[in-house]
């Protein structure tokens, strides 16, 4: 697969985003092994923008490794400064699985009660509301009542 081509503006933005990052993949004396490629692919899937450090003194070998990584992983080479390489690839969208047994969890709700006279502050209380509860307009917490179903529907189910 060919490497992704970036415009100069995109490359500039990715360089700025990568400035504070630490290297997550380290390439040692063995060079570009399948394990290193696999770890680089996993890091790109998780982060999208990564730094790679190569512990080699040969400048041409480092440039070749960067081109090979970018080509194999369909990533864009953003920058190479000395022994540091910056690679970018868009993060794939995660599939969202919908579970049937999932119910709404507890949430914290602020209840604001204003004073009857305009001279005092409103009182704010934080209350934990569970999935089977609701807050009324008056600030009370009520439980959800089970729905009433007809006798005929109960018999048919």
Residue, then its C-alpha position, 0 to 999 in steps of 0.5 A: x500500500x502506498x503511503x498517505x500524502x499530506x499537504x504542507x498545512x496538514x504536515x505542519x499541524x501534525x508536527x505541532x501536535x507531535x511536539x510533546x509526544x514521547x517515542x512509543x516504538x523503539x527500533x534497535x540493532x535488529x532493525x525493522x523486524x515483523x514484531x516492530x512493524x506489528x507494534x507500530x501498527x498497533x500504536x497507530x491504531x490506538x493513537x494515530x500520531x506516533x513517534x518512533x526512535x531508531x537506534x542506528x547511526x546510519x542516516x540512509x538506513x533511518x530514511x529507508x526504515x521510515x519509507x518502509x514503515x510508511x509504505x507497509x502500514x499505509x501511514x504518512x511520514x510527517x517528520x524526521x529529526x535525527x533518530x526520531x520519526x513521526x508517523x500519522x495515520x487516521x484512527x479507524x472508527x470503532x464499532x459501537x456494540x449495543x447491549x440489550x441488558x444495559x440500563x442507564x446508570x446513576x448520574x449526579x443532578x444539581x437541584x436549585x431552589x430559589x429563596x422566597x424572598x429575593x434577598x438570599x442566594x439559591x440553595x444548590x444540592x447535588x443528588x445522585x439519581x439512579x436509572x429508575x428515578x426521575x426529578x420532578x419540576x418541584x425538585x423531588x425524586x420519584x421512582x418510575x412506576x411499572x407500566x399498567x398493561x391490560x389483562x389481555x396483553x398479559x395473557x397473550x405474552 
